[in-house]
Amino acid sequence: MKTARLFRAAARGAFATGLAALLAAAAGCSSSTTAPPPPVPPLSRVDLQPVTDSLHVGDVRYFVATAYDTNDVALSGIQFAWTSTVPGVVSVASTGAATATGEGATLVIASAGGKSDTAYVYVAGTNAGWYGQTSNTARNLYGVYFRPDGRNGWAVGAQGTVVATSNAGGNWATVTSGSTSDLNSVWFTSSSTGWIVGDAGVVLKSVNGGATWSRMLNVFASEHLMCVRFADENHGWIVGSGGVVIRTADGGASWTRIHPTGVTLNSVAFSDTTNGWAVGNSGIILGTHDGGRAWYLVQPSVTGQALKGAWRTSNEVAWVVGSTGAKLRTAATADSLSWSAGTFGASFDMRALVFVDANTGYAAGANGGGVVFQTLDGGNVWTQQPANSGQGLNGVWFADVLRGWAVGDLGRIVHTSNGGNQ
């Protein structure tokens, strides 16, 4: 009710403003001019309230700004300039009325007399749990990645499919990849530089934020490439069929390749530029401590199942998921790391894994339809969430602990803005 009253008040104010403008226009032939606003006296500070807020798309919140003079006395009649750092998330009127227009986070800023104050605003969607987004493709999607802003994201899949969004998945649009091969993995190292890998040795790079993609001709790969990961803008790794590992230490200017195994590798994860794991079919786990120049085989094998997703939250802690519910993790011992095996359940084919921080992680896969599991305690307990997907899910990504996306077969994309909670 309060929001409704505020909205009606805003509407009455807008009407009055519009009427005044019309009257002013009608008097335009007069020689009189509108007096400029009075000058702002010297200010010590501007105070903006509230300092933080959480909204849902469509909500309206009134922010109140107060200016103080050099004696720290609150002043009245000050005209403030209102701005939003991401207008696609929140738009702000001259009255301080902030309208949540899209998912994401932004700063609302009130300024006057050379002073300003800011408020942090987070905007979530109107739906709870996981819900579908329109991907505008019916092709299988295998990989997904979002920038930390949670608004710019990409998904890749069969027959060269790339779809992208700039508004948290409110709209997905097809992007020309220049390839007809299945694309399996996507990763961005900055707002401008992105990488995609796929079958038949395809490695694509974008230098304009994913608007266009070009094939890298200096990789010299023919294998099916399953996963690409970078630790920073320079150090990256690609793994794929035939046990190939391809690495760069100069942002892709040059690449070196080795075959530490003959078994297909499906995922790779690094905690820094030197310590990494690569996992693949038949339960193979490879480790490196020198950035991928040399790899060692973890023996004895922890499982014989195909391992499909890996994530390393630190040098000591890593997780892997795979077929028939395979769920592996590392544990620190006196002089090394050891792997232990668990299970999500034999009926689950787990295909992807992401951790937002040391405690919060998500695993996605299939069990007839799509499945999503969540952990909030570093993987000790995993809880299944309703995934709202009749199609198996192949990739998952979270921009933060609340906003996530999972992609799957037949172009399925599901999204949550509240950590998947109902």
N, C-alpha and C positions, 0 to 999 in steps of 0.2 A: 504493500500500500504506500509506503513512504517513497519508494522508487517511482510509483505511478504519480504521486502528488508532485514530486520533483520534475518528472517528465512534463506534466501539465503546466507547471510553473514555467519551465523552459519554453514550452510551446507558446504560452501567453507572451513571454518576453520576446520571443522571435517575431510574433505577430506585431507587437508594439514597435519593435525595431523596423520591421518592414513598412509599417504605416508611416513612421517618421520619415523613412527614406522616400516614400512616395510623395509626401507633403513637401519635402525639400526639393524634389524634382519638379513638382508643380510650380514652385516659386522660383524656378531657375532663371526666369527672365529678370528677377530683381537684381539690383546692384549690390545687395548685402552679401557678406561672406561669413562663413562659419568661423567662430573664434577658435584658435588652436587650444589644445588642452594646456592647463597650467604647467609650468616646468616642475619637474620632480626635485624636491630638495635633496641635499646630500643624505645618503642612506648608509647605515651601518650593516644592514643585513636584510634578507628576505626569508621568511619562514613559510614553508608549504606543508599543509596537512591534508590527508594523512601522509606519512612518509613512505608507506608501502601499502599495497592493496592487491587483492586477488579478485578477478572478475570472470564472468563467463561471456562469451560472444553475445552481443546485444545489450549487455548491461550498460547503464549510465551511472557514473559516479561524479559528484561535485567535489572538486578540490578547492581549498580555501588558502589564498596567499595573503600574507600580512607583511607590510614593509615597516621598518623601524628606522627612525632618524639617528643621528650621531649620539644622541642622549639615550638611545635604546627605548624610545617612546613610540608606540604603535601609531601609525598614521592612517587616516581615512582618505578616501577619494583617489587613491593611487590606481592608475591604469597599468595593468600587467600585460606583458606579451607572453602568450602560452604556446608551447611547442611540444611535440612528441618526437622522440628520436626515431621511432618506427611508426609512421602514420598508418601503415597497414595493420597494426595491432591496436592502436588507440588513436583516435582523433580528438583534439581538444578545441572547444569553442572559446571565444573571448571571455565568456563568463566563468571559465574553469570547469565546464561540463565536459567530462571525458567519456566518450562512447567507445566501447570495446568492439572493434570491427573484425578482428581475426586473431587466431591463436598466436601465442608468442609472448615475448617480454619486451618492455620498453621503459624509457624514462620520460616522465612528464616534468616539464621545466616551466617555472614561472619566473619572469625577469622584469626588473624595473630599476631605473637609475644606476645601471651598471652592476647590480647585484642580482643573484638568482639562487634558487633552491630547487632540488629535484626530488621526485618520488618514484620509487620502483613499482611497476605494475605488471603483474603476470595475468595473462588471459588464457583461460582454458575453453575447450569446446563445451557444447551443451549436453553431450552424451556421456554417460558413465561407462566404465569398462572398455572393451574392445568393440569397435564398430567399423563398418566397411567404408572405404572411399572409392570413388570412381577413377579407375586407372587409365581408362581409354585405350586399353589393349586387352585382347583375349589370349595373348601368348603367355606361356609360363614365365614367371619372374623368379630369379635365383639369388639376386643380391640387392642390398639397399644400404644407403649411407645418407646421413644428414649432417649438415654443419651444426656447430654448437648453438646457433641461434634458433634451431628447431623450426625454421621456416624454409630454408633452401635444402632440397633433398633430391636424390636420384635413385631410380631402381632400374636394374638391367635384367635381360632375360633372353629367351629363345629368338633365334633368327635375327640377331642384331638389334633387339629391342632396347631402347633407352627411353624412359619417361622421367620427367622432371617437374618439380613444383617449387614455387617461391612463396607459397602461403600455407605452409605446414600440411600440404596435401588437400587443401580445399579444392584445388584444381591441379590435375596432372596433365601434362602435354607431352606428346611424342617429340623426341629429338632425333635427328638423323645421325646415325652412328657411322655410316659408310661401310658397314660390315653386315654380312648375312650369317655369320657364325653365331652359335649360342654364346652369349656373354654371361659370365658366371660371377663376377665380383667387381665392386666399384669402391674407390677410396679417394678422398680428397686430402691434400696436404695443406691447402690454404683456400681462401675464398675464390681464387682464380685457377689453381692447378689441380686437376683431377686425373685419375687413372682408371681404366677398365681393362680387364683381361677376359679371354674367352677361348673357345675351341680353335683348333688349327693354328695355334701360336699367336692369336690376335692380342696385341697390346695397343690400346688407344690412349691418347693423352689430350687433355683440354688445357688451354692456357687462358681461357676467357670465361671461367665460371661455369663450364659445361654447356655453353651455347653451341659450340662446334667441337668436333673430335677428329683427330688425325691419327693414322696408324704409325706406330714407331717402327722404323725399318732397321734399327740397329740392335734389335733383341735377338734376331736369328733363331726363332723358336718355331717348331712345328707341332709341338705337343698340345694337348688340351690343357689349358691353363685354368686352374680352379679357384685360386685365391690370390689377392694382392693386398699387401699391408705395408705401411710406412711408419717408421718411428719418428721421423721428422721430415723436413722437405728434401733431404738428401738421401737418407738411408731407407731403402725399400727392398721387399722380397716378393717373389712370385713362385708359387709351387704348382705342380700339375702332374699329368700322366707320365709314366715311366720313371717316377721318382725325381723329376727335374726340380732343381732349385736355382732360380735366377735372381741375382742381387745387383743392386746399384748403390754406390756410395757418393754419387755426384748428381742426384736428382734426375737420373735417367739419361745423362749424357753418354754414359757407357754402362755396359752390363757384363757380368760374368756368370757362367753356368756350370753346375756340377750335377752329378747323379749319385747322391749318397745311398740310394736304394733303387731298385727296379720297380717298386710298388708305387701305385698312384698316391700322391699326396693331395689331400683335399683342403687343408687349412694350415695357416701359419700364424704365429702370435709372438710378438716381441715385447718385452717390458722396457727395453732401452735399445740402444744401437748395437749391443753385443749379445745379449742373452735372449734366446728364442727357442720355441718348440715348433716342430712341424709334424702333423699327424695325417694318417691316411688309411687305406684299405688294409684288411687283415690285422688291424690293431696296431699298426706300426707307429712308433713314437720316436722322433729324432730330436736331439738337443744340440745346441751350439752355445759357445761362450766367446766366440770371436767374430760375431756379426754374420755368421753363415759361411765363412771361408771353409770351415771343417765342421762335420756333424758326427755325432756318436749315436749309436742305436741303444735304446733303452731295453735291457734284457734282465731277467726273462720277461716275455711279453705279458702285459697286464690283462689283455683280452684279445680274442680273435675277431672281434666285430669291426666293421668298417667305422672309422672315426671321421666325423664330418665337420665338426666345429671346435675351435680352440680359442681360448682367451687367457691372457696372462695378466693378472692384476698387479703383480710385483715380481721381483726376482725369485721369490720363494713360493708364490701362490699362483697356480694355474688350474684351469678347468678344461675338460674335453667332453664332448657329447657325440653320440653316434647311433648306429643301428641297434635294434632290439633293446632300446632304452639305455644304452651304454652311458655311464656317467662316471668319469674319472677325475681325480684331483691329486695334486701334489701335497706332500707333507715334508717339512724340514726335519732332517735327521742330524746327528752329531757332525757329520762331515759332508753331507750331500742332500739331495732331494730324493724322495721315493714316491712312487705312484701307487694309489689304491683305487679299487674299482667299486662302484655302486651301480644302481639301476633306477631308472624312472619307471620301469615295468617293461616286460618283454614285448608288449604290443605297440610300444612307442618307437617310431623311427625319428630320432632327434637329429636335426640337420644344421642348426645354427645356434650361436651363443654370443651374448654380449654382456659385459659388466659395466655399469655406470660408475661405480666406485668399489671399494673393497667389500662392501656388504650387499649391494643391490645388483642383482643379475637376472637375466631372462634367457630362457632356452625355448626354441621353436622347432616344430616338426610336424609329424603327421601320425594319425591313428584313425584311419577312415577319412576324417576331415582334419582341419588344422588344430594344433595344440600349442599352448603356451604355458610354461612353468615360470614361477617367480621365486627368487630367494631374497630375503632381507637380512640374512645373518651370515653372509659370506659363503653360502652353499651348504650349510649344515642341514637346513630344512628347505625343501622345494614344495611349492603349492601350485597346483594346476588352476589356471584361470579359464573361464569361458572365452574361447578365441573368436567366436562368431564367424567361423570360416568353414564352409563345406569342402574347401580345397586344402590340400596339404600345404604347409608353410615351409619355405626354403631359406629365408633370410630374416634377420631381425636387427633393429637398431634403435637405440635410445639416445636422445639429445641430452636428457637429464633424467632424474628419478621419476618424473611424471610423464614425459612425452616420448612415446615410442611408436614404431611402425614395424609391421611384419608383412612380408610379401610371399606370394606362393603361386600355385598352379592356376592356369586360366586367367591370369592377370589379377588375381586377388590381392588387394591391399587392405589390411586392417590397421586401425590406429587407436591409440589411447592418449588422453591428456591428463589422466589421473592415476597412472601407474597400473592400469588394468583392473582397478578395483571397481566392483559393482556398486 
